Amino acid sequence: MGLKVLQSRSSTGELADRRSNEIAVLSDAGTTVPRTLVRYWHDAHRIPADVQVCLETWEPLRDQGVAFRMFDDKSAASYIAARYGREQVSAFARCQHPAMRSDYLRLCVLLAEGGFYVDADDKFRGVAMPRVFDDGNLKVQPLCYDISRQAMVDTTEPGLFDHQSSSRIFYVNNNPIAARADDPVLRRALERATNLLLDPARVPEIQSTTGPGNFSAALAAHANECNIANQPLRLDLLFGWETIATPDWTLGYRLDDRNWRRWNDWSFENADPTTGIE
């Protein structure tokens, strides 16, 4: 897969290769993706009933030997403090929205331990799972957005990746992610997100700071390095993931500021352009 599949249209693309000091992490590196399902909800004591329904759809994986781990704001902060350094602790503290904290935490956990992350509002369809645990390849969902149509494009569309188009943005989602510990793309994504979060002059837009934009920029940079070095890119794209699991768009929290899309729009409208702070 070449870089043409990973066109990143981030407004902060110039920072994609800016690296912080090497992240020091207590890592449990292995050769395969651990059989652990990682999820996040900001308040473990107040999970909405409709979100709980989504979480429970994944229960059949327990019968397949998959361990479950659930984080919230408190346990996430403790985890990062135990596994990482001062910069990462500070960066997590600057994540102003639960979605950002979820984005950042998944990078931290999967880099340190590996595993399989899915969002708490995703419903498992109960069908046969892809073989996400069988090897150490990074596994993510490809996405495509058509600017002219202002709509997502089905990535299983025949010939979609054969030709580049200025009206289509190709990127990857940061949900789901299956990875072995110490995956180089996760390391780069965490370094990049940390740098952006610690930049006091920047408005913390979620998608490009910690979300799919950040992850896509990290993957594109790593793919370019592999191409230059003539090294294989250990990546599997999960085409048709929506047949395995889908987000529930009817959840009650989507109607308030717990929905990152609503909060993101408000944040930009109310940010001070000289400081990036509301």
N, C-alpha and C positions, 0 to 999 in steps of 0.2 A: 504494500500500500504506500503510495507516494504522498508527497506533501499536498498535491492538488486536492486530496480528499480531506485535508485539514486546514482549510482557509479560515483563519481566525480574524474576525472583524472587531477586535477589542479596541476601545478608545485608548487603552493603556498598552498597546502592543509594543511600544518602544521600551517598555520595562520587562518584556518577556525574558530577556537574557540577563537581566541584572541579578546577580547572585549575592546572597548574604554569605557570611561565614558559614562553613559547612555545618549542617545541623547535627548536633550530637544527640543520638537517640539510643535508648536501650532497646535493641532490636532482637527479635526471635527469628532470624532469617532462616528460611527453609527453601526447598526446591519446588514445592507445590503450594496451591492455595489451601490454607487451613479450612476445615469444615466448620466454620463459625459464621453465623448470621449476625451482623452488627446493625443496630438501628438506634434511632435517637428521637426523643420527644423532650422538649425543654423542661417540663414539669412532670416528673414521674408520678406524682400524687394527684395530678389533675388531667389525666389523659381523657379526652372526650370519648363518649360511648361509641360514636361512629368511627373514630380513629382506632379504637380498641378492636372493632370488628375487622378493620383492615389488618391489624397486627395478627389477629388470630387466624387469618386465612393461610398463614405460613406454617401453622402447627404441623402439617403433614411432614415437613422436613425433619422434624425430630425423629421420626421413625426411620429416617435415612442416615441417622448418626450425626446430624448437624446440631451443634451447640448454639444456644441463643444468648446474645448479650445486648442489653438495653442501657443506653446512657441518657442522662439528663444534664441540665446545666451544672449542677453541683458535682456529679461524678465525672463529667467531662473535664472540668477545671482541675479536679484532683488528679485525674489520669495524666493530663498534660504536664502538670507540675512534677509528677513522679517520673515521667519518661523523658521530658524535654527540658530546655533551658529557659532562661529569663525572657528571651525574645519571643518565644512561642507562647509563654504564659501571658505576656503583655499583648501579643497579637490577638489571642483568644478573648481577652478582656475588652478589646476594641471592637469585637463583633457585636454590633448593636441590635441585631435581629436574630431570633431563633434559627432562621434558615442559614444565616452566616455561621452561626456556632455549629450547626449540624454539618455544613460544608467543611469547616475547618477540622472538626473532631474526626470525621471519617478519614481524612488524610492522615491525621496523627495516628489513629488506631491501626489502619491498614499498613502504613509505613513501618510501624513498630512490630506488628504481629502478623499482618496479613489477614485475609478473610474475605467475606462476601457482604457488602453493604447494600441495603435497599432502604428507601424512604419509608417512614412510618405510615404514610397515606397511600402506599401501593397495595393493591389487592392481588394476591397470587391466584391464578386461575385454576390451580389444581391439576395442571397438565404435566407431562414429563418435562423435567428441568433440563436445560442444556448442561453439558458436562463441565461446569465451571470450576470444579475442584480437581480435575484430572491432571493438570500440569501447572507450571508456574507462569504461564502467559497472562499478561494483563488482559482483562475482558471488560469491554465497555460497549455502550449502545451508540451506534452512529446516528446522527441527526442531520437534516437538511432543511433549510428555510428558504423559501422563494420570496424575494423582496417585492417583485412586481405583483405577485398574487397576495402578499402578506399572509402567507399560510405555510404550514409545515408540509413537507413532501415525503411520501412513503419511500423509505430507503430501499425497499425491495423492488422499486420500479425498474424494469429492464433498461439497461444502458445508462442508468443515472450517473455512474462515475466514469463513463467513457469520455465525456467532454466537459471542459470547464465552461462555466457560465458566470458572467458578471452579476447576474440577478440572483444567483443561488449561493448561499453560505453553507459550507460543509463543516460540521464540527462534531464533537462527541459530548454525550451527557455525562454528568458525574453521578448518575444514578441509573442503573446499578453499577457497582465497581466490584470486580473480583480480582484479587492480587495476592501475590506472595509478599512476605515481609521484605523490606528494603528494595522495593521496586523503584527503578530510577525515575520513572515518570511521576510517581507519587512524591519522591524526594524533591524533584524540581517543582512540582505543583505546590508543595508545602512551602518551599523557600520563596517562591514567587508571591504566594498569598501573604506570607509573613511580611515581606518587604512592602507590599502595597498597603497592608493594614497599618504598618508602623510609619507610613508617610503622612505627616500631620497636615499636609497641604492638599490632600486628596479627598474628594467626596466618596464615601464608601459604597459605591454601586455594587450590588450583590453579585450579579451575573459575572462581571468581569473580574471582581476581586477574589471571590472564593468559589464561585459556581462554575458552570460549564465553560464559560469564556476563559477562566483561569486554567482549568484542566486541559482544554483544547490547545491553549498556547504552550503549555508545558509538554504536551504530547507532540505537537508539531516541532518544537525545538529539539526534543529527543530524537524524533524520527529523522530530522535533518542530520544530526550528529551520527546516527547509525548509517545513513546513506553515504556520508562523506568517508566514514571509516570502513565502509563495506562490511558492516556488521548486521546480523539479522535483527529485525524489530520483533520483539516477543509480544505480539499483540493479536488478539482475536476480537473481531467486531461481532456483537450480538445482534445480527439482523433479525427483524421480526420479534424483538423482545416484547412488543405489545401483545403478542399471543400468549406470553408466559405470565406477565403481570402488567397491570395498568393503574395509573393514579385514579382515585375516586374524586371526581370534580364536584360532587354534590356535598362534600363535607361542610359542616357548619362553620368551621374556623376560616374557610376561604372568604367569608363575608366580612371579616374584620381585619385588623392590622397584623394578625398572626399570619396572614397570607402575604408572602414576601413581595408579590407583584404589586399589591396595593400599597404596602409600606415603601417600596422602592420609589414609586411615583411621588409619594408624599415627601420622601426624604430629599429628592432632587429639587422639588418645588420650594422647599423651605431651607435649603442649605445656603450658608454664606459662601459665595464664590471665592472670597479671599482666603477662607480658612478651611472650607470643606466641612464645616461643623454646623449642625442645626442650631 
